[in-house]
Amino acid sequence: MKKLLMATTAVALMTATAVAAEEIKIGVELGFTGPIESLTPQMGAGAELAMKEVSDSGKLLDGATVTSVRADSTCIDAGAATAAAERLVTSDGIKGMMGADCSGVTGAILSNVAVPNGLVMISPSATSPALSTAEDNGLFFRTAPSDARQGQVMADIIMDHGIKTVALTYTNNDYGKGLADSFQSAYEKAGGTVTISAAHEDGKADYSAEVGALASAGGDMLVVAGYVDQGGSGIVRAALDSGAFDTFYFPDGMVSAKLEETFGSEIDGSMGDNPGTDSPGAAKYAELVGDAFDSSSPFSPESYDAAALIMLAMQAAGSSDPAAYKDKVMDVANAPGEQIFPGELGKALDILKNGGDIDYVGASAVELIGPGESAGNYREMVIKDGKITTVKYR
Amino acid sequence: MDVLNALVAIANYVLIPGIAYGSQLALGALGVTLIYGILRFSNFAHGDTMAFGAMVTILFTWWFQSMGIHLGPLPTALLALPFGIAGTALLLLGTDRIVYRFYRAKRAAPVILVIVSMGVMFIMNGLVRFIIGPNEQRFADGARFIIKAREFKDMTGLREGLAIRTSQGITVLTAVIVVALLFWFLMRTRTGKSMRAYSDNEDLALLSGINPERVVTYTWLIVAALATVAGVLYGLDKSFKPFTYFQLLLPIFASAVVGGLGNPLGAIAGGFVVAFSEVTITYAWKKVLVYLLPDSLEPTGLVQLLSTDYKFAVSFGLLIVVLLFRPTGLFKGKAL
């Protein structure tokens, strides 16, 4: 009995100290196993880097420390991801979630766990347009742009070149179909005509039949929403061989060094885009990361930014309660205010504490629009003399 | 002028790809039909035999290329072809010795041999992937085009371009030579005649002193040559990827069955029938019709019967129709 009393007192004492300097837990739910398991270690490390930076500064909510609780989203298994998120909320008591990664599981966690429990989620990598309109009670944000955004950018670039009719082919999966649909609606709204929108299967030996249909429909340019290592290159090769199209438009799945290598100057005059920014944030992030992990790994900067936004919003609201800080996420992410780059989180916390405004730029030039998603930054490029040449960033 | 444009468009997108694809299918179907006629079973391993032959040829091609041996404008693979055939022949004879001979001695029912050939198919499939990997391999070199689309446009002043790839030219030429040789062999030589006799009536052939093992050996040798040539031509013209050869099995069997199983002439006809049905049914005819029809009748849609995704459905459909209404095929073959 005496022992029990002692233990109770000890626990009570510990809780008392914890209140003085709060220990905030943030969930990091990513697909540490599954199809993107090669990317998630760098994403998780990026998020934890931001948490460490904030904890070390000791400036968040008067000296609160932030710890990360990892969970496996599996990227594809919505049931497992939901169960893991449930565990984070009920047994770990997280105050916010950096995640999830893939669009499908992110949607499942949002509707089954985040909304019922009032938990703020910031995903670094879910790009499905469907998440823009998901019911989220203002709890869901993402530092990755919706695929719908790239469709708009593509339409803008093609229209800027005065091309009014295009043929469109896409790889037959969610990425290809989503991108093709968003491009088509944006392009037609801008007054262009899509003569044909045809799917192609990846991994075939021969695409001459697909190209035959595309050529028959005609158009001044062929938009290839596919993969450079897969059917996308096959389509381009068959189109060049049969003389069906001379110039192409390449969205992000097609832009890579392999494109130059395979086609060289055969595709001169073609254009394309891929996510990219000339903001100094990326370089600062790389400097901050050092040799700890590969800072240029996809969605690693976005993960740092997602975690940073959660903590900055807490500071702005003066509380780690999701219901209080969810309204502050947009404020800290966007202008007006002082621009904040990676490594300056301590400074940002100070400004917020003194009632100032910040405009978080971060590693991926964050600008949240609409329902709380990144506006996205794209690099417009053309193929000149067989080389991918940057035109500008938009 | 419009009529010419329409003709060139048809030639560029239908005729030339159709003829090249048809030749490749015909060579593949000839192999299937020979095995069916002489060894009396449907060889499901044929697609992967083609892949194996192409793989050996590719390995020799790379070796030649690394030694700086080239054939000028022609692909080096042609030089490596005999080595590929030899390698495939060894594999097929080995398979026959280890697997098929056992079942032949037991006079196993054809359906058992079919299942056995499926097992062989999976092993060959794995073998090819193990040696060269599951990825796409490029081995074509030399000049890529006989006529380039843009040059043709400049030359003729037409709006439509016509492109003929070197690989397409070689495919058709090689197919003609191989088929001529095969028919000369089957019709004129003593061995060829004994093979046909064995195919017509096994017991009678045995009675007249034909050595069955010799016939079987020659059959595998010819099949090895046909499969390797077909596999290499397909790889040169399109691209080499083990999985696509496995998928080729369906159109090849469709060709053999449509033409009449066991009938070499039928296999050739079947190859072209299947190739042209696939190409014409999935081609969007809008462009051609726009050239041919007066403005008022111009189509607004694509005039495409089936989306190109359904290419294999065409082979399947053709197979079913032929089996329902003419089980012996267009030319008189054996009923399945």
Interface residues (C-beta under 8 A of the other chain):
Chain A: N172 I196 A198 A199 H200 E201 G203 K204 A205 D206 S208 A209 E210 V211 G212 A213 A215 S216 A217 G218 G234 D241 S242 G243 A244
Chain B: A9 N12 Y13 V14 P17 Y21 R144 F145 K148 A149 R150 F152 K153 G161 L162 A163 R165 Y234 D237 K238 S239 F240 K241 F243 T244 E278 V279 T282 Y283 A284 W285 K286 K287 V288 L302 V303 Q304 S307 T308 D309 K311
